[in-house]
Amino acid sequence: MDRTRDSLKKVNRFALSEFKELHPKSIKVLQVKAKSVLTRGVLPNYHVREIGYIRFLVVLDRGKEFRIYFFDKNGNNIGGQNYDVTPKFLKKLEKSTVLKTQFPKKTPREFEDSTLLFQREFSKLFHHINSVLGINHKYPYTILVRKDLQVKYDKTLGCRRVNKRIYVPAKLKSEGFLEFFVSLEWFDTYISSIVDITHENNIELVFHDLAILLSGVYEYKNIEKLSLLNLKFVSLSGDFSRDSVVNLLKKYLGILTILKKYRIKLSLVEFRYLISQTYEKFDFKNILEEGIEADPFFFRLFSQASKVEDQEKALLDKDLFLSTLFGLTISGDFKPTSPLNTTITIITDFLKNSLIYTHVLKIESLVSDILTNYIILYLDFNVYTTIQGEILDLDLYINNKSNYVLEDFSYELSWQPKKGLTVRSREDMLKSRDLHEKKISNYNFQMGKKGSVVFSCAISFTNPIFKDRKMRKKIFLKEILLGK
Protein backbone atom coordinates (compact mmCIF):
# COMPACT_ATOMS: atom_id res chain seq x y z
CA MET A 1 0.00 0.00 0.00
CA ASP A 2 2.74 2.47 1.01
CA ARG A 3 4.81 1.47 -1.99
CA THR A 4 1.93 2.29 -4.35
CA ARG A 5 1.40 5.65 -2.62
CA ASP A 6 5.09 6.51 -2.93
CA SER A 7 5.11 5.53 -6.60
CA LEU A 8 2.04 7.68 -7.26
CA LYS A 9 3.71 10.68 -5.56
CA LYS A 10 6.70 10.20 -7.83
CA VAL A 11 4.50 10.12 -10.93
CA ASN A 12 2.56 13.18 -9.72
CA ARG A 13 5.78 15.15 -9.38
CA PHE A 14 6.66 14.30 -12.97
CA ALA A 15 3.18 15.32 -14.17
CA LEU A 16 3.29 18.67 -12.32
CA SER A 17 6.75 19.41 -13.74
CA GLU A 18 5.51 18.72 -17.29
CA PHE A 19 2.43 20.88 -16.73
CA LYS A 20 4.50 23.88 -15.60
CA GLU A 21 7.11 23.48 -18.32
CA LEU A 22 5.01 22.54 -21.40
CA HIS A 23 1.67 24.23 -20.59
CA PRO A 24 -0.66 21.63 -22.17
CA LYS A 25 -4.45 21.98 -21.98
CA SER A 26 -4.42 19.45 -19.16
CA ILE A 27 -2.45 16.54 -17.68
CA LYS A 28 -4.01 13.46 -16.10
CA VAL A 29 -2.38 10.77 -14.00
CA LEU A 30 -4.16 7.46 -14.55
CA GLN A 31 -3.71 4.14 -12.80
CA VAL A 32 -4.26 1.02 -14.90
CA LYS A 33 -7.07 -1.13 -13.52
CA ALA A 34 -5.84 -4.34 -11.92
CA LYS A 35 -8.00 -6.63 -14.06
CA SER A 36 -8.02 -4.63 -17.28
CA VAL A 37 -6.46 -5.71 -20.54
CA LEU A 38 -4.91 -2.96 -22.68
CA THR A 39 -5.12 -4.20 -26.25
CA ARG A 40 -3.08 -3.12 -29.25
CA GLY A 41 -5.83 -0.62 -30.02
CA VAL A 42 -4.83 1.42 -26.92
CA LEU A 43 -1.08 0.88 -26.51
CA PRO A 44 0.08 -0.57 -29.84
CA ASN A 45 3.84 -0.51 -29.28
CA TYR A 46 3.83 -2.18 -25.89
CA HIS A 47 1.73 -5.31 -26.54
CA VAL A 48 0.45 -5.12 -22.97
CA ARG A 49 -1.70 -8.11 -21.99
CA GLU A 50 -2.11 -7.51 -18.26
CA ILE A 51 -1.11 -4.99 -15.63
CA GLY A 52 2.26 -6.65 -14.90
CA TYR A 53 4.52 -4.07 -16.56
CA ILE A 54 2.71 -0.70 -16.88
CA ARG A 55 1.02 0.65 -13.74
CA PHE A 56 0.56 4.40 -14.34
CA LEU A 57 -0.08 6.66 -17.33
CA VAL A 58 0.55 10.41 -17.58
CA VAL A 59 -1.63 11.86 -20.35
CA LEU A 60 -0.82 15.31 -21.80
CA ASP A 61 -3.74 16.85 -23.72
CA ARG A 62 -2.28 18.93 -26.55
CA GLY A 63 -5.58 19.56 -28.29
CA LYS A 64 -5.25 17.64 -31.53
CA GLU A 65 -3.17 14.84 -30.02
CA PHE A 66 -2.23 13.23 -26.70
CA ARG A 67 1.25 12.54 -25.37
CA ILE A 68 1.19 9.52 -23.04
CA TYR A 69 4.06 8.54 -20.72
CA PHE A 70 4.21 5.05 -19.20
CA PHE A 71 5.35 4.21 -15.64
CA ASP A 72 5.99 0.90 -13.90
CA LYS A 73 4.82 -0.02 -10.39
CA ASN A 74 7.85 1.74 -8.86
CA GLY A 75 7.00 5.03 -10.57
CA ASN A 76 9.80 4.79 -13.13
CA ASN A 77 9.27 6.35 -16.57
CA ILE A 78 9.59 3.65 -19.26
CA GLY A 79 8.81 5.71 -22.38
CA GLY A 80 6.14 7.72 -24.12
CA GLN A 81 4.19 8.00 -27.38
CA ASN A 82 1.87 10.41 -29.23
CA TYR A 83 -1.72 9.44 -30.06
CA ASP A 84 -4.44 11.02 -32.21
CA VAL A 85 -7.52 12.16 -30.30
CA THR A 86 -10.62 10.11 -31.20
CA PRO A 87 -13.76 9.33 -29.18
CA LYS A 88 -13.03 5.59 -29.59
CA PHE A 89 -9.54 6.01 -28.13
CA LEU A 90 -10.81 8.12 -25.22
CA LYS A 91 -13.50 5.56 -24.42
CA LYS A 92 -10.98 2.69 -24.33
CA LEU A 93 -8.60 4.69 -22.19
CA GLU A 94 -11.31 5.66 -19.71
CA LYS A 95 -12.55 2.06 -19.47
CA SER A 96 -9.08 0.66 -18.71
CA THR A 97 -7.89 3.23 -16.12
CA VAL A 98 -8.79 5.12 -12.95
CA LEU A 99 -8.15 8.87 -12.64
CA LYS A 100 -5.78 9.70 -9.74
CA THR A 101 -4.64 13.27 -10.34
CA GLN A 102 -5.15 16.03 -12.91
CA PHE A 103 -3.75 19.48 -13.62
CA PRO A 104 -5.40 21.91 -13.55
CA LYS A 105 -7.58 20.50 -10.81
CA LYS A 106 -10.88 21.09 -12.71
CA THR A 107 -10.82 20.71 -16.48
CA PRO A 108 -14.07 20.87 -18.44
CA ARG A 109 -14.46 18.03 -20.98
CA GLU A 110 -15.77 20.33 -23.71
CA PHE A 111 -14.18 18.41 -26.58
CA GLU A 112 -15.51 15.03 -25.50
CA ASP A 113 -18.95 16.27 -24.48
CA SER A 114 -19.66 18.35 -27.59
CA THR A 115 -18.38 15.61 -29.90
CA LEU A 116 -20.31 12.80 -28.22
CA LEU A 117 -23.49 14.90 -28.11
CA PHE A 118 -23.21 15.71 -31.81
CA GLN A 119 -22.46 12.07 -32.66
CA ARG A 120 -25.57 10.88 -30.82
CA GLU A 121 -27.82 13.35 -32.63
CA PHE A 122 -26.18 12.59 -35.99
CA SER A 123 -26.58 8.83 -35.45
CA LYS A 124 -30.27 9.18 -34.56
CA LEU A 125 -31.05 11.17 -37.73
CA PHE A 126 -28.86 8.92 -39.89
CA HIS A 127 -30.66 5.77 -38.72
CA HIS A 128 -34.00 7.48 -39.32
CA ILE A 129 -33.03 7.94 -42.98
CA ASN A 130 -32.15 4.25 -43.16
CA SER A 131 -35.56 3.28 -41.78
CA VAL A 132 -37.47 5.65 -44.09
CA LEU A 133 -35.70 4.45 -47.24
CA GLY A 134 -35.36 0.81 -46.16
CA ILE A 135 -31.58 0.72 -46.62
CA ASN A 136 -29.06 -0.37 -43.98
CA HIS A 137 -26.22 2.04 -44.78
CA LYS A 138 -23.37 2.50 -42.28
CA TYR A 139 -21.60 5.84 -41.91
CA PRO A 140 -17.86 5.31 -42.55
CA TYR A 141 -16.42 8.44 -40.86
CA THR A 142 -15.61 9.50 -37.31
CA ILE A 143 -17.18 12.88 -36.49
CA LEU A 144 -15.19 15.37 -34.42
CA VAL A 145 -16.49 18.78 -33.33
CA ARG A 146 -14.13 21.74 -33.65
CA LYS A 147 -14.72 25.17 -32.09
CA ASP A 148 -12.19 26.82 -34.39
CA LEU A 149 -14.24 25.98 -37.51
CA GLN A 150 -16.86 28.44 -38.74
CA VAL A 151 -20.09 27.50 -40.51
CA LYS A 152 -19.83 28.43 -44.19
CA TYR A 153 -22.72 28.98 -46.58
CA ASP A 154 -21.31 26.77 -49.33
CA LYS A 155 -21.16 23.07 -50.22
CA THR A 156 -18.80 22.25 -47.35
CA LEU A 157 -20.83 23.95 -44.58
CA GLY A 158 -17.40 24.64 -43.08
CA CYS A 159 -16.63 20.96 -42.52
CA ARG A 160 -13.27 19.37 -43.26
CA ARG A 161 -12.81 15.77 -44.32
CA VAL A 162 -9.43 14.17 -43.53
CA ASN A 163 -9.04 10.47 -44.32
CA LYS A 164 -11.67 8.69 -42.22
CA ARG A 165 -12.54 11.72 -40.08
CA ILE A 166 -14.78 14.68 -40.64
CA TYR A 167 -14.36 17.83 -38.56
CA VAL A 168 -17.55 19.88 -38.15
CA PRO A 169 -18.07 23.40 -36.79
CA ALA A 170 -19.37 23.43 -33.22
CA LYS A 171 -22.19 25.81 -34.24
CA LEU A 172 -23.47 23.67 -37.14
CA LYS A 173 -26.58 22.64 -35.18
CA SER A 174 -27.33 26.06 -33.68
CA GLU A 175 -27.05 27.56 -37.17
CA GLY A 176 -29.86 25.21 -38.29
CA PHE A 177 -27.97 22.91 -40.65
CA LEU A 178 -27.81 19.62 -38.70
CA GLU A 179 -30.61 17.80 -40.57
CA PHE A 180 -29.32 18.98 -43.92
CA PHE A 181 -25.77 17.97 -43.01
CA VAL A 182 -26.91 14.45 -42.01
CA SER A 183 -28.91 13.92 -45.20
CA LEU A 184 -26.06 15.30 -47.30
CA GLU A 185 -23.58 12.92 -45.64
CA TRP A 186 -25.99 10.01 -46.10
CA PHE A 187 -26.22 10.47 -49.86
CA ASP A 188 -22.58 11.42 -50.29
CA THR A 189 -21.28 8.30 -48.54
CA TYR A 190 -23.96 5.98 -49.97
CA ILE A 191 -23.41 7.00 -53.60
CA SER A 192 -19.64 7.02 -53.12
CA SER A 193 -19.85 3.43 -51.89
CA ILE A 194 -21.44 2.52 -55.22
CA VAL A 195 -19.71 4.75 -57.76
CA ASP A 196 -15.95 5.23 -57.49
CA ILE A 197 -15.78 8.56 -59.31
CA THR A 198 -13.82 11.69 -58.34
CA HIS A 199 -16.22 14.43 -57.20
CA GLU A 200 -17.04 17.21 -59.60
CA ASN A 201 -19.31 20.20 -59.11
CA ASN A 202 -22.24 18.68 -60.98
CA ILE A 203 -21.90 15.44 -59.02
CA GLU A 204 -21.92 17.33 -55.72
CA LEU A 205 -25.06 19.16 -56.83
CA VAL A 206 -26.81 15.83 -57.19
CA PHE A 207 -25.92 14.97 -53.60
CA HIS A 208 -27.27 18.32 -52.45
CA ASP A 209 -30.48 17.94 -54.45
CA LEU A 210 -31.09 14.53 -52.94
CA ALA A 211 -30.17 15.80 -49.49
CA ILE A 212 -32.62 18.68 -49.50
CA LEU A 213 -35.34 16.34 -50.71
CA LEU A 214 -34.59 14.01 -47.84
CA SER A 215 -34.49 16.92 -45.39
CA GLY A 216 -38.18 17.35 -46.14
CA VAL A 217 -38.81 13.71 -45.30
CA TYR A 218 -38.20 14.20 -41.60
CA GLU A 219 -39.97 17.56 -41.49
CA TYR A 220 -36.92 19.77 -41.64
CA LYS A 221 -37.75 22.74 -39.38
CA ASN A 222 -35.12 25.12 -40.75
CA ILE A 223 -35.79 24.78 -44.47
CA GLU A 224 -35.59 28.56 -44.87
CA LYS A 225 -31.97 28.43 -43.71
CA LEU A 226 -31.03 26.72 -46.95
CA SER A 227 -31.81 29.91 -48.85
CA LEU A 228 -28.54 31.24 -47.40
CA LEU A 229 -26.63 28.67 -49.43
CA ASN A 230 -25.70 29.84 -52.90
CA LEU A 231 -26.78 26.57 -54.54
CA LYS A 232 -29.43 25.44 -57.00
CA PHE A 233 -31.95 23.13 -55.35
CA VAL A 234 -35.05 21.25 -56.35
CA SER A 235 -38.16 23.01 -55.09
CA LEU A 236 -40.15 21.32 -52.34
CA SER A 237 -43.29 23.29 -53.16
CA GLY A 238 -46.41 22.08 -54.92
CA ASP A 239 -46.98 18.35 -55.15
CA PHE A 240 -43.72 17.38 -53.44
CA SER A 241 -45.44 15.90 -50.41
CA ARG A 242 -43.54 13.82 -47.88
CA ASP A 243 -44.89 10.53 -49.29
CA SER A 244 -44.10 11.59 -52.85
CA VAL A 245 -40.54 12.48 -51.90
CA VAL A 246 -40.04 9.14 -50.15
CA ASN A 247 -41.42 7.23 -53.15
CA LEU A 248 -39.21 9.17 -55.56
CA LEU A 249 -36.08 8.60 -53.50
CA LYS A 250 -36.82 4.90 -53.07
CA LYS A 251 -37.15 4.48 -56.82
CA TYR A 252 -34.00 6.44 -57.50
CA LEU A 253 -32.05 4.52 -54.88
CA GLY A 254 -33.43 1.31 -56.33
CA ILE A 255 -31.39 2.06 -59.45
CA LEU A 256 -28.25 2.70 -57.41
CA THR A 257 -28.90 -0.42 -55.35
CA ILE A 258 -28.68 -2.55 -58.50
CA LEU A 259 -25.22 -1.12 -59.12
CA LYS A 260 -24.21 -1.95 -55.56
CA LYS A 261 -25.84 -5.40 -55.54
CA TYR A 262 -23.80 -6.60 -58.52
CA ARG A 263 -20.86 -4.26 -57.83
CA ILE A 264 -20.95 -2.67 -61.27
CA LYS A 265 -18.28 0.02 -61.62
CA LEU A 266 -19.32 3.01 -63.73
CA SER A 267 -16.94 4.88 -65.98
CA LEU A 268 -16.88 8.68 -65.96
CA VAL A 269 -18.90 8.72 -69.22
CA GLU A 270 -21.54 6.46 -67.69
CA PHE A 271 -21.76 8.44 -64.49
CA ARG A 272 -22.16 11.72 -66.35
CA TYR A 273 -25.08 10.18 -68.20
CA LEU A 274 -26.53 9.03 -64.87
CA ILE A 275 -26.23 12.59 -63.54
CA SER A 276 -27.85 14.15 -66.60
CA GLN A 277 -30.75 11.70 -66.35
CA THR A 278 -31.10 12.48 -62.65
CA TYR A 279 -31.50 16.20 -63.31
CA GLU A 280 -33.87 15.51 -66.16
CA LYS A 281 -36.10 13.51 -63.85
CA PHE A 282 -35.92 16.05 -61.03
CA ASP A 283 -36.81 18.88 -63.40
CA PHE A 284 -40.23 17.36 -64.08
CA LYS A 285 -42.56 16.80 -61.18
CA ASN A 286 -44.60 14.24 -63.12
CA ILE A 287 -41.78 11.78 -62.44
CA LEU A 288 -43.53 11.23 -59.13
CA GLU A 289 -46.44 9.75 -61.02
CA GLU A 290 -44.50 8.11 -63.84
CA GLY A 291 -41.87 6.49 -61.64
CA ILE A 292 -38.48 5.22 -62.72
CA GLU A 293 -38.15 1.93 -64.59
CA ALA A 294 -34.74 0.58 -63.70
CA ASP A 295 -34.22 -1.93 -66.51
CA PRO A 296 -34.79 0.40 -69.51
CA PHE A 297 -32.79 3.04 -67.65
CA PHE A 298 -29.72 0.81 -67.42
CA PHE A 299 -30.12 -0.30 -71.02
CA ARG A 300 -30.01 3.37 -72.14
CA LEU A 301 -27.13 4.11 -69.78
CA PHE A 302 -24.81 1.41 -71.12
CA SER A 303 -25.90 1.58 -74.76
CA GLN A 304 -25.25 5.35 -74.84
CA ALA A 305 -21.85 4.94 -73.18
CA SER A 306 -20.82 2.29 -75.70
CA LYS A 307 -21.17 4.85 -78.50
CA VAL A 308 -18.58 7.23 -77.07
CA GLU A 309 -15.45 6.98 -79.20
CA ASP A 310 -12.90 8.01 -76.57
CA GLN A 311 -13.90 5.24 -74.19
CA GLU A 312 -11.26 2.59 -73.48
CA LYS A 313 -11.79 -0.66 -75.34
CA ALA A 314 -12.28 -2.60 -72.11
CA LEU A 315 -15.03 -0.17 -71.07
CA LEU A 316 -16.65 -0.32 -74.51
CA ASP A 317 -16.73 -4.12 -74.32
CA LYS A 318 -18.24 -3.89 -70.86
CA ASP A 319 -20.88 -1.39 -72.03
CA LEU A 320 -21.81 -3.49 -75.05
CA PHE A 321 -22.08 -6.55 -72.83
CA LEU A 322 -24.23 -4.83 -70.19
CA SER A 323 -26.47 -3.06 -72.72
CA THR A 324 -27.07 -6.45 -74.37
CA LEU A 325 -27.72 -8.09 -71.02
CA PHE A 326 -30.02 -5.39 -69.63
CA GLY A 327 -31.77 -5.26 -72.99
CA LEU A 328 -33.09 -8.74 -72.21
CA THR A 329 -34.98 -7.36 -69.19
CA ILE A 330 -37.10 -4.89 -71.17
CA SER A 331 -40.05 -7.23 -71.27
CA GLY A 332 -43.56 -5.90 -70.61
CA ASP A 333 -45.43 -6.94 -73.76
CA PHE A 334 -42.08 -7.88 -75.29
CA LYS A 335 -41.99 -11.29 -76.96
CA PRO A 336 -38.55 -12.81 -77.64
CA THR A 337 -37.85 -13.17 -81.35
CA SER A 338 -34.23 -14.35 -81.54
CA PRO A 339 -33.47 -18.02 -80.80
CA LEU A 340 -32.63 -18.59 -77.14
CA ASN A 341 -29.44 -20.52 -77.95
CA THR A 342 -28.25 -17.53 -80.03
CA THR A 343 -28.70 -15.20 -77.05
CA ILE A 344 -26.87 -17.62 -74.76
CA THR A 345 -23.99 -17.85 -77.26
CA ILE A 346 -23.71 -14.05 -77.48
CA ILE A 347 -23.52 -13.66 -73.69
CA THR A 348 -21.02 -16.54 -73.43
CA ASP A 349 -18.76 -14.94 -76.05
CA PHE A 350 -18.80 -11.62 -74.18
CA LEU A 351 -17.71 -13.39 -71.00
CA LYS A 352 -14.57 -14.67 -72.69
CA ASN A 353 -13.17 -11.16 -72.26
CA SER A 354 -11.58 -11.34 -68.81
CA LEU A 355 -11.46 -7.53 -68.51
CA ILE A 356 -15.24 -7.43 -68.15
CA TYR A 357 -14.87 -9.20 -64.79
CA THR A 358 -12.87 -6.24 -63.43
CA HIS A 359 -15.79 -3.88 -64.07
CA VAL A 360 -18.63 -6.16 -62.92
CA LEU A 361 -17.44 -7.93 -59.80
CA LYS A 362 -20.56 -10.09 -59.28
CA ILE A 363 -21.03 -10.91 -62.93
CA GLU A 364 -22.19 -14.50 -62.39
CA SER A 365 -25.08 -13.37 -60.18
CA LEU A 366 -26.02 -10.59 -62.60
CA VAL A 367 -26.07 -12.92 -65.64
CA SER A 368 -27.98 -15.61 -63.75
CA ASP A 369 -30.68 -13.27 -62.44
CA ILE A 370 -31.33 -11.57 -65.79
CA LEU A 371 -31.07 -14.73 -67.87
CA THR A 372 -33.49 -16.59 -65.57
CA ASN A 373 -36.19 -13.95 -66.10
CA TYR A 374 -35.44 -13.92 -69.83
CA ILE A 375 -35.73 -17.70 -70.23
CA ILE A 376 -39.11 -17.59 -68.48
CA LEU A 377 -40.39 -15.56 -71.45
CA TYR A 378 -39.92 -18.68 -73.61
CA LEU A 379 -42.06 -20.82 -71.32
CA ASP A 380 -45.85 -21.03 -71.37
CA PHE A 381 -47.55 -22.06 -68.10
CA ASN A 382 -51.21 -23.06 -68.24
CA VAL A 383 -53.50 -24.54 -65.62
CA TYR A 384 -56.92 -26.06 -66.30
CA THR A 385 -59.19 -27.03 -63.42
CA THR A 386 -62.56 -28.74 -63.02
CA ILE A 387 -64.56 -29.12 -59.81
CA GLN A 388 -67.02 -31.92 -59.10
CA GLY A 389 -68.46 -31.81 -55.61
CA GLU A 390 -65.52 -31.84 -53.19
CA ILE A 391 -63.00 -32.98 -55.84
CA LEU A 392 -60.72 -30.63 -57.79
CA ASP A 393 -59.00 -31.95 -60.92
CA LEU A 394 -56.01 -29.92 -62.18
CA ASP A 395 -53.93 -30.24 -65.35
CA LEU A 396 -50.60 -28.39 -65.56
CA TYR A 397 -49.11 -27.55 -68.96
CA ILE A 398 -45.60 -26.18 -69.53
CA ASN A 399 -44.46 -25.54 -73.08
CA ASN A 400 -40.90 -24.63 -74.06
CA LYS A 401 -41.19 -22.39 -77.13
CA SER A 402 -37.44 -22.05 -77.58
CA ASN A 403 -34.98 -24.21 -79.52
CA TYR A 404 -32.88 -24.69 -76.38
CA VAL A 405 -33.17 -27.74 -74.13
CA LEU A 406 -33.24 -26.79 -70.45
CA GLU A 407 -30.91 -29.18 -68.66
CA ASP A 408 -32.00 -30.95 -65.47
CA PHE A 409 -35.38 -29.20 -65.49
CA SER A 410 -37.62 -29.81 -62.47
CA TYR A 411 -40.81 -28.28 -61.15
CA GLU A 412 -42.96 -28.35 -58.04
CA LEU A 413 -46.58 -27.26 -57.86
CA SER A 414 -47.53 -25.41 -54.67
CA TRP A 415 -50.64 -23.71 -53.34
CA GLN A 416 -51.71 -21.41 -50.52
CA PRO A 417 -53.29 -21.94 -48.09
CA LYS A 418 -51.80 -25.42 -47.86
CA LYS A 419 -54.73 -26.78 -45.82
CA GLY A 420 -57.18 -25.80 -48.56
CA LEU A 421 -56.37 -28.90 -50.64
CA THR A 422 -55.21 -32.48 -50.04
CA VAL A 423 -53.58 -34.47 -52.86
CA ARG A 424 -55.51 -37.66 -53.64
CA SER A 425 -53.39 -38.64 -56.63
CA ARG A 426 -50.72 -37.23 -58.96
CA GLU A 427 -49.70 -38.38 -62.44
CA ASP A 428 -46.58 -37.01 -64.17
CA MET A 429 -46.67 -37.09 -67.96
CA LEU A 430 -43.34 -35.44 -68.77
CA LYS A 431 -41.57 -37.66 -71.31
CA SER A 432 -38.65 -35.43 -72.27
CA ARG A 433 -36.73 -32.73 -70.41
CA ASP A 434 -36.97 -30.22 -73.25
CA LEU A 435 -40.61 -29.54 -72.23
CA HIS A 436 -41.94 -29.82 -75.76
CA GLU A 437 -44.35 -32.34 -74.30
CA LYS A 438 -46.95 -29.82 -73.19
CA LYS A 439 -49.06 -31.63 -70.61
CA ILE A 440 -46.76 -32.69 -67.81
CA SER A 441 -48.91 -33.32 -64.72
CA ASN A 442 -52.39 -34.13 -63.49
CA TYR A 443 -53.40 -33.55 -59.86
CA ASN A 444 -56.52 -34.82 -58.13
CA PHE A 445 -57.33 -32.89 -54.93
CA GLN A 446 -59.75 -33.30 -52.06
CA MET A 447 -61.06 -29.83 -51.23
CA GLY A 448 -61.03 -28.81 -47.59
CA LYS A 449 -61.49 -25.30 -46.25
CA LYS A 450 -63.60 -23.08 -48.51
CA GLY A 451 -62.17 -19.89 -49.92
CA SER A 452 -59.62 -18.89 -52.57
CA VAL A 453 -56.49 -20.90 -53.36
CA VAL A 454 -53.43 -19.51 -55.15
CA PHE A 455 -51.40 -21.90 -57.30
CA SER A 456 -47.70 -21.38 -58.08
CA CYS A 457 -44.98 -23.43 -59.75
CA ALA A 458 -41.35 -23.41 -58.60
CA ILE A 459 -39.06 -24.37 -61.48
CA SER A 460 -35.36 -25.19 -61.50
CA PHE A 461 -32.82 -25.90 -64.26
CA THR A 462 -29.08 -25.80 -64.89
CA ASN A 463 -27.60 -22.41 -65.74
CA PRO A 464 -26.81 -22.61 -69.48
CA ILE A 465 -23.65 -20.48 -69.06
CA PHE A 466 -22.37 -21.22 -65.55
CA LYS A 467 -23.02 -24.96 -65.43
CA ASP A 468 -22.29 -25.25 -61.70
CA ARG A 469 -25.22 -22.98 -60.84
CA LYS A 470 -28.93 -23.77 -60.64
CA MET A 471 -31.48 -21.25 -61.86
CA ARG A 472 -34.70 -21.08 -59.86
CA LYS A 473 -37.92 -19.13 -60.22
CA LYS A 474 -41.37 -19.23 -58.65
CA ILE A 475 -44.17 -18.58 -61.16
CA PHE A 476 -47.70 -17.46 -60.25
CA LEU A 477 -50.21 -19.67 -62.07
CA LYS A 478 -53.79 -19.12 -61.05
CA GLU A 479 -56.19 -18.22 -58.22
CA ILE A 480 -59.46 -20.14 -57.94
CA LEU A 481 -62.39 -20.02 -55.54
CA LEU A 482 -63.32 -23.20 -53.66
CA GLY A 483 -67.03 -23.12 -52.98
CA LYS A 484 -68.85 -20.16 -51.46
MOZINOR-V202328 format. One line per field, one symbol per residue. ss: DSSP state (a for helix, b for strand, c for the rest). psi: psi as a letter, one per 20 degrees, with the letter a starting at -180 (. if undefined). burial: 1 if it has 16 or more other ideal C-beta (glycine too) atoms within 10 Angstrom, else 0. A space follows every 50 residues. Layout:
ss: ???
psi: ???
burial: ???
//
This chain:
ss: caaaaaaaaaaaaaaaaaaaaacccbbbbbbbcccccccccccccccccc cccccbbbbbbcccbbbbbbbcccccbbbbbbbbccaaaaaaaaaabbbb bbbccccccaaaaaaaaaaaaaaaaaaaaaaaaccccccccbbbbbcccc cccccccccbbbccbbbbbccccccccaaaaaaaaaaaaaaacccccccc aaaaaaaaaaaaaaaaacccccaaaaaacccccccccccccaaaaaaaaa aaaaaaaaaaaacbcccaaaaaaaaaaaaaaaacccaaaacccaaaaaaa aaaaacccccccaaaaaaaaaaaaaaaccccccccccccaaaaaaaaaaa cccccaaaabccaaaaaaaaaaaaaaccbbbbbbbbbbccbbbbbbbbbb cccccccccbbbbbbbcaaabbbbbbbbccccccccccbbbbbbbbbccc bbbbbbbbbbbbcccccccbbbbbbbbbbbbbcc
psi: ghggghgghghhggghghghgilrhrppoqppqhjqoorhhgmhiilphr hggphqpoooojfirqppqpqaijjppkrrqqqqoqhgghggghhirppg qqprhooqlgggghghgggghghghghhgghgikpnpppiqppppphipq pqlahhjjqppodkqppqqhjgghikjggggghghghghghhigompppr ghghhgghghghghhhglmohlhhhiihpmqpqpqjrcjmrghggggghg gghhghhgghgjlppqrhgghhggghhghhhhioiihhhhaoogghghgg ghhghiiphjqqghhgggggghhgghhhinedjppphqqhhgghgggghg iiohhhhiinhlhggggggghghghhhipppqppqqpodjpppppppppo irjppoqlpqqoprqpqhihqpphqpopjohqiijiogoiqppoqpqdpq aqppprooqqrppignijqppqppppgqpqpoa.
burial: 00000011011101100110000101111111000101000110000100 10011111111000011111100010000000101000010110011000 11100000001001110110010011011001101010100011110010 10101011100000011111011011111111111111111001101000 00101111111111111001000001001000110100010001110110 11111111110101111011111110110011001011000101101111 11111100001000111111111111111000000000010011001001 10000100110011011111110110011010100000000101111101 01011100101010100001100000000100001000011010101000 0010111010101111000010000011010100
//
